[in-house]
Amino acid sequence: MPTAAQVVLKPKKSGPFFARHPWVLDASIGRVDGAVADGEVVDLVTHKGEFVARGVYNAASRIQVRLYTWNADEPLDADFWRRRLAAALSLREQLGYTDPADAARLVFSEADGLSGLIVDRYGRDLVVQITAKAIAARIDEIVPVLVELAAPNSITVRTDGNLAKTEGVEPQDRVAHGRPPEVVTIRQHGVDFRVDFREGQKTGFYLDQRENRRVAAALMSGRRVLDMCCYTGGFGITAAKIGGAREVLAVDTSAKVVELARANAALNEVDNVRFEVGDCFDVLERLAAEDQKFDVIVLDPPRFAGSRGAVERALAAYHRLNRLAVEILAPAGYLVTCSCSAHVVREDFQAMLAGVAQRTRRDIQFLEQRGASTDHPVSATCPETEYLKCFVCRVL
């Protein structure tokens, strides 16, 4: 069932796509045969005309074709999108993400065969994040399917402004179904969090860290904890409420999210968490100058590498951040250090920590090397879906 247009690969460029990687960059494309507009379906073929996969074209993007099926007989029609959405939601149900008071990622882009689409559930409300023209062109078909399959109270559709520019789509932040609340309260591991749909980053909350927060909290009983880049207080408040931390200092650069974090602390009736607005590097250097020590430090910084070309600079920033943290960590203390930069692979992050151990002359033991929670599955053929690294370390 060939499409009207074909994207023809350059010689010797077909390997990654036969191997089912879903992103076809412009550098791999030799030519386009047939008329095609951005957002339309194309077949990807070798330079000899052999079918490789079927996807959606977008000349405005560096990822010029996003691939969705490797079956030449499978059209990318309404039934296709419905089947993929149903499969993704079924997986979350099987994994137990069904508590209406909780939150979960229902669709995770490439990992669910739906490149460019993220769907998060907060209680009974959905937030959809569009990261590709392919999805933006079909969102009016996708929303009714989500209404039917998930029965949400509301659906909010968002497109990040910077991503919109790179994909050549109009930024969106609109209600597509129902009437969403301005703020919704979710509960994870017995801890309540208010999620602000208007001001929140990503879709409102860092759902990928849910199990890492629980694991970290188990280390914190009776300890003094530093939660750097705390966002709305996920690690710090969990440490205080279920981890039994003696004292928590939580720091973030954004005054708005720190106010949300303070509200979350009040919601959970924890009074041993102190919040501070400041740059993570500056605060760590100040704490060192004050000769302060912490028993547990959590580092969950924003993405440092947005492209492969930024990896070296990102690793230098991670090294500095972790070195500063280790320098104020008490002997036999715990370091929970994270990276959400997909281009910084696990091996390089581990090597960076080895460099920190050498520089600080402290032994670092890796207790666990974790990733995102299971509602964020990893595609074996798209390593970029394993973006989150969370190393639980003991520092001697």
C-alpha positions as CSV (number, residue, x, y, z in Angstrom):
1,M,0.0,0.0,0.0
2,P,2.5,2.7,-1.2
3,T,1.9,6.3,-0.5
4,A,1.9,9.1,-3.1
5,A,5.3,10.4,-2.1
6,Q,8.6,8.6,-1.3
7,V,11.5,9.9,0.7
8,V,14.6,8.3,-0.8
9,L,17.6,7.6,1.4
10,K,21.2,8.2,0.4
11,P,23.3,5.1,-0.3
12,K,24.5,3.4,2.9
13,K,22.1,5.4,5.1
14,S,19.3,2.8,5.5
15,G,20.8,0.8,8.4
16,P,19.4,2.7,11.4
17,F,15.9,2.8,9.9
18,F,15.8,-0.9,9.0
19,A,16.8,-1.2,12.7
20,R,13.6,0.7,13.6
21,H,15.0,4.0,14.8
22,P,12.1,6.4,14.2
23,W,13.9,9.7,13.3
24,V,15.1,10.4,9.8
25,L,17.4,13.4,9.8
26,D,17.9,15.6,6.8
27,A,21.5,14.4,6.4
28,S,20.3,10.9,5.5
29,I,17.8,12.0,2.8
30,G,18.8,11.9,-0.9
31,R,15.7,13.2,-2.5
32,V,11.9,13.3,-2.3
33,D,9.9,11.7,-5.1
34,G,6.4,13.1,-5.5
35,A,4.5,16.0,-4.2
36,V,4.2,16.1,-0.4
37,A,3.3,18.8,2.2
38,D,4.5,19.0,5.7
39,G,2.5,16.7,7.9
40,E,1.6,14.3,5.2
41,V,2.4,10.5,5.0
42,V,5.4,9.3,3.1
43,D,7.1,6.0,2.5
44,L,10.8,5.8,3.3
45,V,12.7,3.8,0.8
46,T,16.4,2.9,0.1
47,H,18.2,4.4,-2.8
48,K,17.3,1.3,-4.7
49,G,13.6,1.7,-4.0
50,E,13.2,-0.9,-1.3
51,F,10.5,-0.1,1.3
52,V,11.9,0.6,4.8
53,A,9.1,2.2,6.8
54,R,6.2,4.6,6.7
55,G,6.0,8.0,8.5
56,V,5.1,11.6,8.3
57,Y,7.2,14.3,6.5
58,N,8.2,17.7,7.8
59,A,10.7,19.7,5.8
60,A,10.7,22.4,8.4
61,S,12.3,20.1,11.0
62,R,15.7,18.6,11.4
63,I,13.8,15.3,11.9
64,Q,12.3,15.4,8.4
65,V,10.5,12.1,8.7
66,R,9.1,10.5,11.9
67,L,8.5,6.8,11.3
68,Y,5.5,5.0,12.7
69,T,5.3,1.6,11.0
70,W,7.6,-0.8,9.3
71,N,4.7,-2.8,7.8
72,A,4.2,-1.8,4.2
73,D,0.6,-2.9,4.4
74,E,-0.3,-0.7,7.4
75,P,-1.8,2.7,6.5
76,L,-1.4,5.6,8.9
77,D,-5.2,6.2,9.0
78,A,-7.5,6.9,11.9
79,D,-7.6,3.2,12.9
80,F,-3.8,3.2,13.2
81,W,-3.7,6.1,15.7
82,R,-6.6,4.6,17.7
83,R,-4.8,1.2,17.9
84,R,-1.6,2.8,19.1
85,L,-3.4,5.0,21.7
86,A,-5.4,2.0,23.0
87,A,-2.2,-0.1,23.3
88,A,-0.5,2.6,25.3
89,L,-3.4,3.1,27.7
90,S,-3.8,-0.6,28.1
91,L,-0.1,-1.0,29.2
92,R,-0.5,1.6,31.9
93,E,-3.6,-0.2,33.2
94,Q,-1.7,-3.5,33.3
95,L,1.1,-1.8,35.2
96,G,-1.3,-0.6,37.8
97,Y,-1.4,3.2,37.0
98,T,-5.1,3.3,37.7
99,D,-5.5,5.3,41.0
100,P,-7.7,8.3,40.2
101,A,-6.0,10.3,42.9
102,D,-2.5,9.7,41.4
103,A,-0.9,10.8,38.1
104,A,0.8,8.9,35.3
105,R,2.2,9.2,31.8
106,L,-0.3,7.4,29.5
107,V,1.6,8.0,26.2
108,F,5.4,8.4,26.0
109,S,6.1,9.4,22.4
110,E,8.6,7.1,20.6
111,A,8.5,4.5,23.4
112,D,4.8,3.9,22.5
113,G,5.2,4.2,18.8
114,L,3.7,7.7,18.8
115,S,6.6,10.0,18.1
116,G,5.8,13.5,19.0
117,L,2.9,12.8,21.5
118,I,3.0,12.9,25.3
119,V,-0.2,12.4,27.3
120,D,-0.1,12.7,31.1
121,R,-3.0,12.0,33.5
122,Y,-3.4,14.1,36.6
123,G,-6.3,12.6,38.6
124,R,-9.1,12.6,36.0
125,D,-7.6,15.4,33.8
126,L,-5.3,14.9,30.8
127,V,-2.5,17.2,29.6
128,V,-1.3,16.5,26.0
129,Q,2.1,17.8,24.9
130,I,2.8,18.0,21.2
131,T,6.4,17.8,20.0
132,A,6.0,17.1,16.3
133,K,4.2,18.4,13.3
134,A,2.9,14.9,12.6
135,I,0.9,15.0,15.8
136,A,-0.1,18.6,15.5
137,A,-1.7,17.9,12.1
138,R,-3.7,15.1,13.7
139,I,-4.5,16.4,17.2
140,D,-8.2,17.0,16.3
141,E,-8.4,13.2,15.5
142,I,-6.5,12.2,18.6
143,V,-8.4,14.2,21.2
144,P,-11.8,12.4,20.6
145,V,-10.1,9.0,20.8
146,L,-8.6,10.0,24.2
147,V,-12.0,11.1,25.4
148,E,-13.5,7.8,24.4
149,L,-10.7,5.6,25.8
150,A,-9.7,7.5,28.9
151,A,-13.0,9.3,29.8
152,P,-11.2,12.3,31.3
153,N,-12.9,15.3,32.8
154,S,-10.8,17.6,30.6
155,I,-8.0,17.6,28.1
156,T,-5.4,20.5,27.8
157,V,-3.2,20.6,24.7
158,R,0.2,22.3,24.8
159,T,3.1,22.9,22.4
160,D,6.3,24.3,23.8
161,G,7.2,27.5,22.1
162,N,10.8,26.5,21.2
163,L,9.7,23.1,19.9
164,A,7.0,24.8,17.9
165,K,9.6,26.9,16.1
166,T,11.8,23.9,15.3
167,E,8.8,21.9,14.0
168,G,7.2,24.8,12.1
169,V,3.9,24.6,14.0
170,E,1.8,27.1,15.9
171,P,2.3,27.1,19.7
172,Q,-0.7,25.8,21.5
173,D,-2.0,26.1,25.1
174,R,-5.7,25.4,24.9
175,V,-8.5,23.4,26.4
176,A,-9.6,20.8,23.9
177,H,-12.2,19.0,26.1
178,G,-14.1,19.8,29.3
179,R,-13.1,22.4,31.9
180,P,-9.7,21.7,33.6
181,P,-9.1,23.0,37.1
182,E,-6.4,25.7,37.5
183,V,-4.8,23.5,40.1
184,V,-5.2,19.7,40.7
185,T,-4.0,17.8,43.7
186,I,-2.4,14.4,43.2
187,R,-1.1,11.8,45.7
188,Q,2.0,9.7,45.2
189,H,3.4,7.4,47.9
190,G,1.2,9.1,50.5
191,V,2.4,12.6,49.6
192,D,0.1,15.3,48.2
193,F,1.2,17.7,45.5
194,R,-0.7,20.6,43.9
195,V,-0.1,20.7,40.1
196,D,-0.6,24.1,38.5
197,F,-1.6,23.6,34.9
198,R,-0.9,27.2,34.1
199,E,2.6,27.6,35.5
200,G,4.0,24.0,35.5
201,Q,7.0,22.8,33.6
202,K,6.7,19.9,31.2
203,T,3.0,19.0,31.6
204,G,2.9,20.2,35.2
205,F,4.9,17.7,37.3
206,Y,8.0,15.5,37.0
207,L,6.2,12.2,36.8
208,D,9.3,10.3,35.7
209,Q,10.9,10.6,39.2
210,R,8.0,9.0,41.2
211,E,9.9,5.8,42.1
212,N,13.2,7.6,42.5
213,R,11.6,9.9,45.1
214,R,10.4,6.8,47.1
215,V,13.8,5.1,46.9
216,A,15.7,8.3,48.0
217,A,13.3,8.8,50.9
218,A,14.3,5.4,52.3
219,L,17.8,6.8,52.9
220,M,16.8,9.9,54.8
221,S,15.5,9.0,58.2
222,G,17.0,11.3,60.8
223,R,19.3,13.0,58.3
224,R,19.9,16.5,57.1
225,V,18.9,16.7,53.4
226,L,19.7,19.2,50.6
227,D,17.3,19.1,47.6
228,M,18.9,21.1,44.8
229,C,16.8,22.1,41.8
230,C,13.8,21.1,43.9
231,Y,11.0,22.3,41.5
232,T,7.7,22.0,43.4
233,G,9.3,20.0,46.3
234,G,9.0,16.4,45.0
235,F,12.2,14.9,46.6
236,G,12.4,17.2,49.6
237,I,8.8,17.0,50.8
238,T,8.7,13.2,50.3
239,A,11.9,13.1,52.4
240,A,10.3,14.9,55.2
241,K,6.9,13.2,55.1
242,I,7.6,9.6,54.5
243,G,11.4,9.5,54.8
244,G,11.6,10.9,58.3
245,A,14.3,13.5,57.4
246,R,15.4,15.6,60.3
247,E,15.8,18.8,58.2
248,V,15.5,19.7,54.5
249,L,16.8,22.6,52.6
250,A,15.2,22.8,49.1
251,V,16.5,25.2,46.5
252,D,15.3,26.3,43.0
253,T,16.1,29.2,40.7
254,S,12.4,30.0,40.1
255,A,10.5,32.0,42.7
256,K,7.2,30.8,41.2
257,V,7.9,27.1,41.6
258,V,9.4,27.7,45.1
259,E,6.0,29.3,46.1
260,L,4.3,26.2,44.8
261,A,6.7,24.0,46.8
262,R,6.0,26.0,50.0
263,A,2.3,25.4,49.4
264,N,3.0,21.7,48.9
265,A,4.9,21.6,52.2
266,A,2.0,23.3,53.9
267,L,-0.5,20.9,52.3
268,N,1.5,17.9,53.8
269,E,1.9,19.6,57.1
270,V,5.7,19.3,57.2
271,D,7.4,22.2,58.9
272,N,11.0,21.0,58.7
273,V,11.5,21.9,55.0
274,R,13.1,25.3,54.3
275,F,13.0,26.7,50.8
276,E,15.4,29.1,49.1
277,V,15.5,30.8,45.7
278,G,18.9,30.7,44.1
279,D,21.3,29.4,41.4
280,C,22.3,25.9,42.3
281,F,26.0,26.5,41.7
282,D,26.0,29.7,43.7
283,V,24.2,28.2,46.6
284,L,26.5,25.1,46.7
285,E,29.5,27.4,46.8
286,R,28.0,29.5,49.6
287,L,27.2,26.5,51.7
288,A,30.8,25.3,51.3
289,A,32.1,28.7,52.3
290,E,29.8,28.4,55.4
291,D,31.3,25.0,56.1
292,Q,27.9,23.4,56.1
293,K,27.4,19.6,55.8
294,F,24.5,17.5,54.7
295,D,23.9,13.8,55.1
296,V,21.9,13.4,51.8
297,I,22.1,15.6,48.7
298,V,19.7,15.3,45.8
299,L,20.7,16.9,42.5
300,D,18.0,17.0,39.8
301,P,19.0,19.8,37.5
302,P,17.3,20.8,34.2
303,R,18.6,19.5,31.0
304,F,22.2,20.6,30.3
305,A,22.5,19.1,26.8
306,G,19.9,19.8,24.2
307,S,22.0,18.4,21.3
308,R,24.9,16.0,20.8
309,G,27.1,19.1,20.2
310,A,26.4,20.3,23.7
311,V,27.4,17.0,25.5
312,E,31.0,18.0,26.4
313,R,29.9,21.3,27.9
314,A,27.0,19.5,29.7
315,L,29.4,16.9,31.2
316,A,31.6,19.7,32.5
317,A,28.6,21.3,34.2
318,Y,27.5,18.0,35.7
319,H,31.1,17.5,37.0
320,R,31.1,20.9,38.6
321,L,27.7,20.5,40.1
322,N,28.4,17.1,41.6
323,R,31.9,18.1,42.8
324,L,30.4,21.0,44.7
325,A,27.8,18.7,46.2
326,V,30.3,16.1,47.3
327,E,32.5,18.7,48.9
328,I,29.6,19.5,51.4
329,L,28.5,15.9,51.8
330,A,29.2,14.3,55.2
331,P,31.4,11.2,55.3
332,A,29.3,8.1,54.4
333,G,26.6,10.4,53.1
334,Y,24.3,9.7,50.2
335,L,24.2,11.5,46.8
336,V,21.2,11.0,44.6
337,T,22.3,12.6,41.3
338,C,20.2,12.9,38.1
339,S,20.5,13.8,34.5
340,C,17.5,14.3,32.2
341,S,19.7,15.0,29.1
342,A,19.0,12.3,26.6
343,H,22.3,13.0,24.8
344,V,24.3,12.3,27.9
345,V,24.4,8.6,28.0
346,R,24.6,6.5,31.2
347,E,28.2,5.5,30.6
348,D,29.3,9.1,30.2
349,F,27.4,10.1,33.4
350,Q,29.1,7.3,35.3
351,A,32.5,8.3,34.0
352,M,31.8,11.9,35.1
353,L,31.1,10.7,38.6
354,A,34.3,8.7,38.6
355,G,36.1,12.0,37.7
356,V,34.4,13.7,40.6
357,A,35.6,10.9,42.9
358,Q,39.1,11.5,41.7
359,R,39.0,15.3,41.9
360,T,37.5,15.3,45.5
361,R,39.5,12.3,46.7
362,R,36.3,10.7,48.0
363,D,35.3,7.1,47.2
364,I,31.9,6.9,45.5
365,Q,29.9,3.7,45.6
366,F,27.0,3.2,43.2
367,L,24.1,1.6,45.1
368,E,21.6,1.8,42.3
369,Q,21.5,3.1,38.7
370,R,17.9,4.0,38.1
371,G,15.8,5.6,35.3
372,A,12.3,6.8,34.9
373,S,9.3,5.0,36.3
374,T,7.6,2.2,34.3
375,D,5.0,4.5,32.8
376,H,8.0,5.9,30.8
377,P,9.1,2.8,29.0
378,V,12.3,2.7,27.0
379,S,12.3,1.7,23.3
380,A,15.1,-0.8,22.5
381,T,15.6,0.9,19.1
382,C,15.3,4.5,20.2
383,P,17.9,5.0,23.0
384,E,16.9,8.7,23.4
385,T,13.8,7.4,25.3
386,E,16.2,6.4,28.1
387,Y,16.8,10.1,28.9
388,L,16.7,10.0,32.7
389,K,19.6,8.8,34.7
390,C,19.4,8.6,38.5
391,F,22.4,7.3,40.4
392,V,22.0,6.5,44.1
393,C,25.5,6.8,45.6
394,R,27.2,6.5,48.9
395,V,30.2,8.8,49.3
396,L,32.9,7.9,51.8
